[in-house]
Amino acid sequence: MESWFHWGLGNGMKQKGDVNDAIQAFRAAIRLVPRGVVHVRLGQALESAHDYEAALDSYRVAIRLEPALLEAHLALSLALHKIDRLPEAIAAYESADVVNNHDVAWVGLREAMLAELFLRQGEPERAVEVLEGIAGSPQVGRESLAVLTRALADLGRWDEAVKCLERAITDSAVNPDDIGDGAQFLDSAPPASYARSLEGIRLALAVEPRLPAILRGDTQPADANEQLAFARVCSVRGHGKDAIRLFQAAFVEDPATADDLEGGHRFRAACAAALAGEVQQAVAWLKADLALRAKQLDVAGSVRTALLELVGWRHHRQLAPIRDADALEKLPEADREACRAFWGEVEEVLRKAWGK
């Protein structure tokens, strides 16, 4: 009974932001009765205190105590992802597949998290491969469908993406609000955000037949939303220079679209610029996003998103031309130094977030 008192005390302290007191309470509970779930909560509190190595140890103890505790496997996987130990994170996600868990609320959660890792490093085809096998399940969660939607859209499979997100909005069996403890592992968006994403994908689907006329200059997008839609289509179809021009026009017409991190427009623009050899423009757009992501790291509810996004940049294959050592050696000196300075800033932000 006393152990559960300390457990409840720790949860209350953590919710109030008293991380150090929460850590002490969880440790007191563990001294009385070691339980896997308490070790998970201890690990999460240690993460909040930027002590990731201790957090990893706590998750591993949880798994040793309760091998079937899926929550412990996912917590370990996510923590490894946050600190950019991606091979270990992928192995941990894959090992979680053997855990026998019959709770409907957790169906597809492991797959969604692993697919998100691949998606954030610019590998949407691997994300689709992970999720397609479970997408047809009547019990699959809304978050899994949302991640699959993003991957399909990144591949330009607009029609499939629309159908997938429509299902997520209307008839997914599991709502993030109903997923219980699994919600802590998700980067869940509110329903309004899903609707806005659906609108953007539908617009890309609608405008693509007009793309040849846009590329010839026979017609122009009607507004900033159409400019973004055409830019997105151009990026996917390999028209990098045109994508850059359209993104620039959209950001001028509606500056708020550039700062819309959830929409991801400026990051897509930076990727297009990197691939097209527009190094200074790519760096400028990324630096603007970095400033906003750094601010997110100071907001408790946004830390997960910001960390995973910045870790993803370090591996995103579309940024390879302005990041990888062999690519940098081929750049003019000014571009090379701008890239190195930028990645140094990313490293500094991450090290601060990791408590190093």
N, C-alpha and C positions, 0 to 999 in steps of 0.2 A: 504494500500500500504506500509506504514511504517513497519507494522508487517512482511510483506514478505521480506522487506529489512533485518531486523534482522534475519529472518529465513535463508536467503541466506548467510548472514555474518557468522552465527553460523555453517552452513554446511562447509563453506570454512575454518573456523578456525579449526574445528574438523579434516578435511582432512589433514591439515598442522601439526596436533599434538598439537595445542594450545588449550588444553582442557578447561582450566579455562576461557579463553576468549569466547570459544564456549558456555559454560554454561551461562555466562552472557548475550550473544546475544540471546540465546533461551529464557531465562527468560524475557528479554526485549520484545521479540515477544509475549510471553504469556500474559504479562501485558497489551499489547495493544488489542490482540484478542486471547482468549484461544482456542486452537485447539488441537485435540487429537494427530495428527501426530507430532506437535511440542513438545508435552509432551513426545512422544516416543523418538524423537531425543535428548531431554534434558536428558531423562533417560539413553540413550546410552552414552552420554558424561559423566554423573555422574558415570557410570560403569567404564569408562576409568580413572576416577579420584579415583577409588576404593571406592566410596561412594554408596555401593549397597542398603542400606536401603532407601536413598533418591531416588535412581533409581526406586526401587519398588513402592514407593509412586507416582512417576511421571507416571509410567505405569498404575497404578490403576486410577489415575485422567484421563488419556487418555481413558480408558475403560468407565469411568463414562460419559465422554463427548461424546464419539462415541462408543456405545456398539457393533456396527457391524464392528469396525476396527480390522480386524484379526491381523494386524501387532502389535497392542498393546497387544493382548492376547498372541501372540507368544513371544514377547519381555519379558513380565512378566514371562512366563513359562521358558524361557531360562535362565533368570537371577536367578530364584530360583534354577534351575538345577546347575548353576555355583557355587552357594554358599552352595550346599549340603543340600538344603531343599527339598528333593526329594518327600515326600508325597504331599507337596504343589505344586511342579512343575507338578506332574502327574495330580493332580486335575485341575490345570490351563490348561494343554494341553487338558484334556478331556472336559473342559467347552468351549474351543475354537471350539469344534465340532458344537456347536449350532449357530455359527456365519454364517450368510448368505453371502457367497462370491462366485461370479460366474466367477472370473478371472481364466482362464485356467492355468495361470502361477503358481497359488497357489495350484492347485490340488495335494493332497497328501503331502503337505509340513508339515502340523501339524502331520500327521501320521509318516512321516519320522523322525521328531524330537522326538516324543514319542518313536518310535521304537529304535532310537539311544540311548535313555536313558536306555531302557531295555537291549540293546546289551552291553553297556559299563559296566553294573553291572552283566554281565555273564548270562543273561537270553534270549538266542537267540530264544527259542520257543515262548516267549511272543512277541518278535519283529516280528516274522513271523506272529503271530496271528493278530497283528495290521495292517500289510501291505498286507497280502494275499487278503483281501477284495477289495483293490483298484488296485492291481497289474495288473489286466486284463483290466483296463480302458485304452483306446487309448490316453487319455490325461495325464496319470500319468507322473510325472517328472523323469528325469534321476537320481536325488539324491535318490528318494524313491526306485528305482530299485537297486541302489548301496547298500543302507542299507539292503535291503532284501537279496541281494546277500551275504553280509557278514554274515547275520544270518543263511542262508541256509548252507553256507560253515562251519560255526561253529558247525552245526548239522551233518556235513558229508553228506549232500545231494548235492553232487558234481554236478551231472548232471543237477539238477534244477538250481543250482547256475550259472553254465556255461550259460544256456539258458537265465537266467535273466540278466546277465551282458552283454551278446551279444546283447540283446535287448536295454539295456541302451546305448551301444556304437553306435548301428546302426539306431534304429528307434524310440527312445523315443521322444514324442511330445514336451517336454520342455527341453531345454538345459540350464544349469546353467547360461550361458552368456545371456540368454534371459528372465530370470525370474524377472528382475527388482528389486524392493525393497526386494523381497523374498530372494535374494542371500545373504543378510546379516545374515540370520539365518542358512545357510548351511555350512557344512564342505566340500565344493566341491573340488574334485580332478581334475587335468587336464586330458585330454583324454589319454595321455601317461601312466598315473597312472592306469587308468581303464584297459588298454591293458596289463599292467604288472600284475595286479591282476588276470585278466582272464587267463594269462599264468600259474600262480601259481595254480589256481583251476583246470585247465585242466590237469596239471601235477599230482596233487593229484588224480584226477579221473583215470588217465592212470596207475599210479603205484600201486593203491590199490590191483589189482589182484595178484601182486607179493609180497604182504605183508607177507603171510605165509612163503615163501622162505627166506625173509629177517629175520624174527623172528627166523627161524631155523638156520640161518647162512649159508645157501646154496649159497647165492649170496649177493653182496654188492651194494649199490647205486653207480652210475657212477660218480657223482660229488656233489658239495655242493647243487646245486638246487634239485637234487634227494634226498639228505639227508634231506633237509628241507621239501620236499613233503612227504616223508615217516614219518618224525617226526610229521608232522601235522596230517596225517592219524592215527598214533599211539595214538596221544593225544585224538582224537575224539573217537577212538574205545576202549579206556581204557587200552592201553599198555604203562603206564606211564614211567616205567623204560627204556623201549626201546626208547621212545620219547626223554627222557633226553640224552641218549647216542647218538642218531642221531643229536639232536640239538648241543650238544657239538662238535661233529665231524664237522658239517657244519660251526660252528663259528671258529674252528681252520683252516679249509681249506680256508674259505673266511671270514675274520674278519669283513669286511664291512657289512655283512648280520646281524650281531648282533646289529649294530648301526642303522639299517634301521627301524626307528620308524613307518614309513608308512606301511611297510610290517608286523610289529608286531611280528617278529619271536622270539625275546628275551622275550617278554611278554608271548607269548604262552609257551615258555620253562619254564618260572617262574611258570606259572599255573600248568604245568605238574609236576614240582618239588614239588610244595606245596602239590598237591594231593597225590604224591608218598612218602611223608614224608621226602624228601630231603630238609630240612629246610634251611640250610646254603647256599646251591646252589640257592634256590629260592630267598632268600634275596639278595644274591650277584647280581643275574640278575636284580632284581627289582631296586636295588640301582644304577646300571649302567643306567637303563632307567630313573630313577628319576633325575639323573644329567642332562640328555639331556632335559627332560621335563621342568626342572627349567630354563634352558637357553631359551626355547621356550617362557616362560612367559615374557621375556624381549623383545620379537619381536612382534610388534603390530598385525601382521596378523596370529600369531600362538597362541595367548592367549586363544581363545575359545577352540581349540583342546586340549591344555595342561591342562586347567582347568577341562574340562569334563572328560578327561582321568584320572586325579588324583582323582577327586571325585568318578569316577567309581571304582577305586581300593579299596576305602573304603567300597564298598558294593559288589564287585565282588565275587560271591559265590565260585569260584574256589580258591580264596585266603583265604577263611574262616579258613582253617587249620593253617594258620600262622598269623591270625589277630584276630579272635574272642576270647573273654576272656576265655570261657570254653575250647576251643581248646588249648590255650596257657598254661593253667594249667596242661595239660597232657604232655607237652614237657619237655625234660631235661632243666636244668636251663640255660645252655649256649645258647641253641636254643631259649628259651623263652626270654632271655634278648636281643638277637640279633633282634628278631622280634619287641619287644617293642621299641628298639632304632630306628629301621627303620621306624616304624609308627610314631614315634615322629618327625623324619625328614620330613616325608610327611606332617604332621600337620604344621610344621614350614614353609615349602614352600607354603602351601595353605594360611596360615594366612597372610603371606607377600603379596600374590597375592590379598587377600581380603582387604588389607589395615588395618589389625588389629595388 
